[in-house]
Amino acid sequence: AIVGLRLVWTGRRRSPWLVPAGLILLSVVPLVAGAATLVDLAGGTTAHEHRQRFVAMPLPVLIHIVSVAPFCVLGALQFGPMSRRWHRGAGRIALISGFATSISGLWMTLVYPWAPADGLALYLMRLVVGLAMLLFLILSVQAIRRRQFGAHGAWMTRA
């Protein structure tokens, strides 16, 4: 029900796994597309014109796809109930994966030729998103070192 400008929940309590499940669900399409790209590149050639640029130098694509999977899944699970020990271990893996994801994404943006459908707006968006993700990860590490847990969580969420 809406009371004034506030939304008041009047139904049953929601599951603590609803947010992680939703985030993982959002990750399914890019993860499947990434897996398809890896399978396509494993043959040494690609049937898709926009993937031809990856054939000569597949390492950045491999790093990007392999690192984004744990970042998406472990990052989503951080929003669910867990022990501090599990959070720290999974968080370290997610952090390393996040750095690999952002750096490889920037590498691909700066080094690979543009795909036929790419334009300046997409190029700039990839640069901004990659740099922002890298900055947010760095700020999250600084926050956790200062034991600022709220700031750490906020920066990781942004990343």
N, C-alpha and C positions, 0 to 999 in steps of 0.2 A: 504494500500500500504506500501511497505517496502522502506524506504529511508535511505541509509547507514545502520547503525545497529539499527536504531530506527523504531518502528512500528508507523505509522501515521494513525489515524482513519479517514477514508474518508466517512464513511456512516453516517446514521442518529444517533442522540444522543441515547444512550441506556437508558433503564428505570432505575430509582434509586432502583427499587425493584428486579433487575436481580440477584445481588449477594445474598441478603437474600433468594430469592426463590431457587437459586441453592444450597445454604447451607442446607436449609430445605429439599430439594429433596435428598441430600446426606444422610440425617438423617433418611429418611423414612424406609429403609431396617433394620437398627439396631433397630429402634423403634418398628417396626412390629415384629421382632424376639424377642425383649424383652417382648412385649405384649403376644406373644405366649408362652414364658417361664412362665410368670405369670399365664396364664390360665392353663398351664400344671401343675404347682405346686399347684394351688388352689385346685386340687383334692386330694392332699396329696401323690400322687405317680406320676411317670413320665414314659412315654413310651420311652423316649429317653435315651439311655445309658449314654451319656455325661452329662445329667442333674441329674442323680441319686445322685451325691454328694451334691446337693442342698437341697434334701428332708429333711434331718435331721436338717439343720440349714438354713431356707429360708430367714431370716431377711436381711442378707447382699445383697442377690440378689434383694429382694424387694426394699431396699434403693437405690441400684445402678440403677435399671431400672426406678423407680419413679423419681429419681433426675436427671437422664440423659436427660429425655424428656424436662423439662423446660430449662435445660442448652443449649441443642441443638437449641430449637426453639427461646427462648429469646435471646440467643447469636447471632443467625443468624439475628434476627430482629434489633439488634444493628447496623448493617451495612446499614440499610435503613434510610430514612429521618424520624426524630422524634423530639419531643420537649425535652428539657433538663429534664423537670419533668418526662416524660415518661421514658427517658433513665435511670435516677437515680433509679426509682422504679423497672423497669424491670432488671436493672443491679444488684441491690441488690438481687433479687430473683435468677438471673443467678449465681451470686457469691456464694450464699449459696448452690445452687444446684451443682455447680462445686466442692465445697469442699466435699459435700456428695458423689458425683460421684467418685472423686479421692480416698477418704479415703475408701469407700466401695470396690472399685476395688482393692486397695492394700490389704484390709482385705481378700477378696476372694482369691487373689493370694497367700497370705501367709498361710492361714488357710485351705482352701479346698484341698483335694487330687487332683492330676492332672487327667484330663480326659484322656481316652485311647490314643487319638491322640496327646496330648500335649507333648512337649519336653522341653529341657533346653532353647533353643532359644526363644520359646514363653513365657516361664516363665520369662526369663530375660527381654524380650521386655515389658511384662506387668509391671514389676517392674520399669523399666526406664520411661515408659509412665506415670504411676501413680505418681511416685515421681516428674517427670518434671511438670506435670499438677499442683500438689500441690505447688511446688515451684513457678511456674508462677503466680498462684492465689495469693500467699502471696506477691510476688513482685508487683503485680498490686494494691493490697490494700496499700502497702507502698507508691507507686507512687501517688495514688489518695490522700492520706493523705498529701503528700507534694505538692499537686496541680500541679503535673506534668502530665497533661492530655494526652500528646502524649505518654509518657512512659507507662501510665496506659493502654491506648488503645493497645499498642504493646504487653504488657504482657498478657492482656486478649485475644487478638487474638491468641497468642501462646498457651494459655491454651485451 
